[in-house]
Each structure stands twice: as structure tokens, then as C-alpha cells.
Amino acid sequence: MATVTADEFRTALARFRREARPGVVHTGRYRLGYRAWGSGPPVVFVHGMADVGRSFVMVMAGLADRFTTIEYDLPNGLTDGSALGGYTHRGYVTDLTALLDHLGFRRAAVVGSSFGSTIALAALATSPGRFSHGVLQGGFARRPLLRWQHRLAQLARFWPGYQGDWPAIHAFVMARVEAHLKANVPPEVWRFFLANHGRTPFRAAALRTLTIGATDLRPVLSGLRVPLLQLGGDRDPLVPKQYELEVTAGVPGAKRVEFAECGHYPQYTHPGPMARAIAALLGERLRASDIQDPAPPD
């Protein structure tokens, strides 16, 4: 079951709106909007295919007293000056390092969610000196597309607007895909999830999906030497566990924590356990009661 209450969500979001420091980086590919919250060693969050950076608000709230947490939005092709048709996976990685350069961080921990996990993995491989730790949530080195998924993404490249432009249809589809999430979070958190998911343009989601299908990072796994933690849900409907386990097996010393009663988005359903698992990886001293929620590493 979920581990967040409505009061915890409201408190975290209010703190974020009050305390987080906004900024913009012109990466040469797009205007990258970000927010930095807290102080201490930096931890940068990379969101998934159909989400936005603020999806990590509740996780960041659990870390901001000890770390500088940074969230940012991937290029959307509508409001940020990006030309998504010419974007490559390498471009997403270069944007991440440009953000760190702008903020003056020589080294940071990186947390990548789903599609963002491939950006994190590639960054760890190409710029190992820039990253102290890696965390993959619902992560994979490859995620082959089914034929119908590839065809749908090809068509969606030409659809105008945002996924949330048809709220009733959007809510119905996501309630089917993420039924476990909807059933296990307060209504405010579910609406927050829909709002975040709905801010993704159809074209951006389609092009990111095609990028996922064309990406295979298995060849770089054995060369990674950064401490790596994978976080997964036992009821993830979007990333089969076999693809997560390829990373665990391929990266020397990698660990995996699986959250019980959890789908693809623990940042909404299990933000406390997710924050504590990240803090534990980064060397924080935690009480035994603080780390009892996650299942033991595989």
C-alpha cells in the first residue's frame, strides 16, 4: 500500500513552492527550466517519458534538509525552443551535464526515472567523473517496443497539443494503466499525477518512446564503476522486471531494492522509502526503522 498521506503531500508541495529556487539554462538545444531545493551535496532528478520534474517533490522533501535536490524538465518541443525532431539520446545526456555546469557542481548524484534512467546510465558511462552515485527508478538499459507501440508512437509524432488536453479521456486511460496507483494514493496525489503526466506533449512522448526503442545501453554496463542502486515496484505495469535485472546483473556491485505494493511511480506512492533508500546509498546514517519499508536488495 502507499506510504504517503494527503497532509504529507500538501506540506511537501507547499515547501517546494516556497523554498525551491527556479532557474533557466540555455543549453544550446533548449531553454532548460529547473528548480533547486535544499543545501548540501547535489542530487539531480531526471524524469521519465511522460512526466515532469516536479513529480519528485515528495522525494525531494525527504532529502532537501541534507542535500541540494534539483529537478528539471526534459525538452517538450512546444514552449522551450527545442527542435525535438533532431534530438538524439546523446543530446539529453549533454543537457544534463550542461545543467550541472550552470549550477557549478563538478560532481553530483543522479536519479533517473524510467526513460530518465537511460539518460542517467549514459551519463554515468560518458562522464563518470561528474557523478558520485547513480539511482535508477523503474530503470532499464533497453526496453524493446512492441510493433503496435512503435506504430502508435510513429503516428503520435503528428498529434498536436498535450496529453492532458482531453482530461476525461486522459484520466480514464491512466486509471486503467495505473489502477494500482490510483487506488493507493489520496485523491490530491492522483490529481497531481494526472496534472504532471498531462503536461507532456503528444509529440514529445512519441519521440521519447521511439528513442527508448532505439536505445540499448547493455554494452556500457560492465564498465560502470559508480555505486548504483535500482529501485523498482513489484507491480510495475510498464517495465518488465527482466529489463531491470539486466542492469543489476550487468553493473558490477549494483544493488536493487523492490518496494512492495508498488507500481511504476514510487515517487507518488512510496516517496518516503524512496528518499530513505537514496539517502542510504549516499552514506547517510539512518535508523533501522527508517529503512524497514524497502524490501532487501536482490
C-alpha positions in Angstrom: 0.0 0.0 0.0 1.0 3.6 -0.5 3.0 5.3 2.2 2.0 9.0 1.7 -0.8 10.9 3.3 -2.7 13.9 1.9 -1.2 16.1 4.6 2.4 15.0 3.8 1.8 15.7 0.1 0.4 19.2 0.8 3.2 20.0 3.2 5.9 18.9 0.7 4.3 20.8 -2.2 3.9 24.0 -0.1 7.5 23.8 1.0 8.7 23.2 -2.6 6.8 26.2 -3.9 8.1 28.4 -1.1 11.7 27.2 -0.9 12.8 25.9 -4.3 15.0 28.2 -6.3 13.9 28.4 -10.0 16.3 29.0 -12.9 16.8 28.5 -16.7 19.8 27.2 -18.6 20.2 27.8 -22.3 21.8 24.5 -23.3 22.2 25.3 -27.0 19.4 22.8 -27.6 16.6 24.3 -25.5 15.7 26.5 -22.5 16.0 24.1 -19.6 13.9 25.1 -16.7 14.9 23.8 -13.3 14.4 24.2 -9.5 17.0 23.6 -6.8 15.9 22.9 -3.3 17.9 22.4 -0.1 21.6 22.5 0.6 24.5 20.0 0.7 25.7 17.5 -1.8 23.8 17.8 -5.1 21.3 15.2 -6.3 19.7 15.8 -9.7 16.5 14.0 -10.8 15.7 13.1 -14.4 12.0 12.4 -15.1 10.5 9.7 -17.3 8.9 9.6 -20.7 5.5 11.2 -19.7 6.1 13.2 -16.6 7.8 16.4 -15.4 10.5 17.2 -12.9 8.2 18.3 -10.1 6.9 14.7 -9.9 9.8 14.1 -7.4 8.5 16.8 -5.0 7.7 14.4 -2.2 11.0 12.5 -2.5 12.9 15.8 -2.6 11.2 16.9 0.5 12.7 13.9 2.3 16.2 14.9 1.1 16.3 18.7 1.0 17.4 19.1 4.6 20.6 17.2 3.8 21.1 17.6 0.1 20.7 20.1 -2.8 18.0 18.4 -4.8 17.5 19.6 -8.4 14.6 18.7 -10.8 14.3 19.8 -14.4 12.0 19.3 -17.4 13.2 17.5 -20.5 12.6 19.3 -23.8 9.0 19.4 -24.9 9.2 20.9 -28.3 6.4 23.4 -27.7 7.4 26.0 -25.2 11.2 25.7 -24.7 12.7 26.3 -28.2 13.7 22.7 -28.7 13.7 21.0 -32.1 12.8 17.6 -31.0 12.8 16.1 -34.4 16.6 16.4 -34.4 17.1 15.3 -30.8 19.3 12.3 -30.1 19.8 10.4 -26.9 23.2 12.0 -26.6 21.6 15.4 -26.6 19.6 14.5 -23.4 22.8 13.5 -21.7 24.6 16.7 -22.8 21.7 18.7 -21.4 22.2 17.1 -18.0 25.9 17.9 -17.8 25.1 21.5 -19.0 22.8 21.9 -16.1 25.5 20.8 -13.6 27.9 23.2 -15.3 25.5 26.0 -14.9 24.9 25.3 -11.2 28.7 25.0 -10.6 28.6 21.3 -9.5 31.6 19.3 -10.5 30.1 16.1 -9.2 26.5 15.1 -8.3 24.4 12.0 -7.7 21.9 11.4 -10.5 18.4 9.8 -10.1 16.8 8.7 -13.4 13.2 7.5 -13.6 12.2 5.2 -16.5 13.3 6.9 -19.7 15.3 9.2 -17.5 17.2 6.1 -16.2 18.7 5.7 -19.7 19.9 9.3 -19.6 21.4 8.6 -16.2 23.1 5.4 -17.4 24.5 7.1 -20.5 25.8 10.0 -18.4 27.5 7.6 -15.9 29.2 5.9 -18.9 30.3 9.0 -20.8 31.1 11.3 -17.9 32.0 9.1 -14.9 33.9 11.8 -13.2 30.8 14.0 -12.9 28.7 11.6 -10.9 29.3 10.2 -7.4 26.3 7.8 -7.4 23.5 6.6 -9.7 20.0 5.7 -8.9 17.6 4.1 -11.4 13.9 4.0 -10.7 11.9 1.7 -12.9 15.1 1.7 -14.9 16.5 -0.3 -17.8 19.4 -0.4 -20.3 17.0 -1.4 -23.1 13.2 -1.6 -23.4 12.1 -3.1 -26.8 8.9 -1.7 -28.2 6.1 -4.0 -29.4 5.1 -3.5 -33.0 1.9 -1.7 -32.0 3.8 0.6 -29.6 6.2 1.6 -32.3 3.4 2.2 -34.8 1.4 4.3 -32.3 4.5 6.4 -31.4 5.1 7.0 -35.1 1.6 8.3 -35.6 1.6 10.4 -32.4 4.6 12.4 -33.7 2.0 14.4 -35.6 -0.6 14.8 -32.9 -1.0 18.4 -31.6 -1.2 19.5 -28.0 -0.7 17.9 -24.7 -1.9 14.5 -23.3 -4.0 16.4 -20.7 -5.9 18.4 -23.3 -8.7 15.8 -23.1 -8.9 15.4 -19.4 -11.7 12.8 -19.2 -10.0 10.5 -21.8 -6.6 11.1 -20.2 -7.9 10.2 -16.7 -9.7 7.1 -18.0 -6.6 5.8 -19.8 -4.3 6.4 -16.9 -6.8 4.9 -14.4 -6.6 1.7 -16.5 -2.8 1.8 -16.8 -2.0 2.9 -13.3 -5.0 1.4 -11.4 -2.8 0.4 -8.5 -1.5 4.0 -8.1 -5.0 5.5 -8.2 -6.3 3.0 -5.6 -3.4 3.6 -3.2 -2.9 7.4 -3.0 -5.0 10.2 -1.7 -7.2 12.0 -4.3 -4.9 15.0 -4.2 -1.9 12.9 -5.2 -3.8 11.2 -8.0 -4.7 14.6 -9.4 -1.1 15.8 -9.1 0.0 12.7 -11.0 -2.6 13.4 -13.8 -1.6 17.1 -14.0 2.1 16.2 -14.3 1.5 13.4 -16.8 -0.8 15.6 -18.8 1.8 18.3 -19.3 3.7 16.1 -21.7 3.0 17.0 -25.4 1.9 14.0 -27.5 4.8 14.6 -29.9 7.4 14.7 -27.1 6.0 11.5 -25.6 6.1 9.8 -29.1 9.7 10.9 -29.8 10.9 9.8 -26.4 9.2 6.5 -26.9 10.9 6.0 -30.2 14.2 6.9 -28.6 13.6 4.2 -26.0 13.1 1.7 -28.7 16.3 2.6 -30.4 18.5 2.7 -27.3 20.5 -0.3 -26.0 23.0 0.5 -23.2 23.9 -3.0 -22.3 27.4 -2.7 -23.8 28.3 0.1 -21.3 27.1 -1.7 -18.1 30.2 -3.7 -17.3 32.4 -0.6 -17.5 30.4 1.4 -14.9 32.2 1.8 -11.5 29.9 4.3 -9.8 27.8 2.9 -6.9 24.5 2.1 -8.5 21.1 1.4 -6.9 17.9 0.3 -8.7 14.5 1.0 -7.2 11.5 -1.0 -8.6 8.0 -1.8 -7.8 6.7 -5.3 -7.5 3.6 -4.3 -9.6 5.2 -2.2 -12.3 2.9 -2.4 -15.4 5.3 -0.6 -17.7 8.8 -2.0 -17.3 9.0 -5.8 -17.0 11.3 -6.9 -14.2 13.6 -8.7 -16.6 14.9 -5.5 -18.0 15.7 -4.1 -14.6 17.5 -7.2 -13.7 19.7 -6.9 -16.8 21.1 -3.8 -15.3 21.6 -5.4 -11.8 23.5 -8.3 -13.4 25.5 -6.1 -15.8 26.8 -3.4 -13.5 29.5 -4.5 -11.0 28.2 -4.1 -7.4 24.8 -2.8 -8.4 22.0 -3.3 -5.8 18.3 -3.4 -6.3 15.5 -2.5 -3.8 12.0 -3.6 -4.6 9.1 -1.8 -3.0 6.1 -4.0 -2.1 2.6 -3.0 -3.4 4.2 -0.5 -5.8 3.8 0.2 -9.5 5.9 2.2 -11.9 5.9 5.5 -9.9 7.2 5.1 -6.3 7.8 8.9 -6.2 4.0 9.2 -5.9 3.2 6.1 -3.8 6.4 5.5 -1.8 8.2 8.8 -1.6 9.5 8.3 2.0 11.0 4.8 1.3 12.4 6.1 -2.0 14.1 9.1 -0.3 15.5 6.9 2.5 16.9 4.4 0.0 18.6 7.2 -1.9 20.0 8.7 1.3 21.3 5.4 2.4 23.2 5.0 -0.8 24.7 8.4 -0.4 26.1 7.4 3.0 23.6 8.9 5.4 23.3 7.2 8.8 19.7 6.0 9.1 17.9 4.3 11.9 16.8 0.8 11.4 13.2 1.9 11.5 13.9 4.3 8.6 14.9 1.6 6.1 12.4 -1.1 7.0 10.0 -0.2 4.2 12.0 -1.3 1.2 12.5 -5.0 0.6 16.0 -6.3 1.0 18.2 -5.8 -2.1 18.3 -8.7 -4.6 
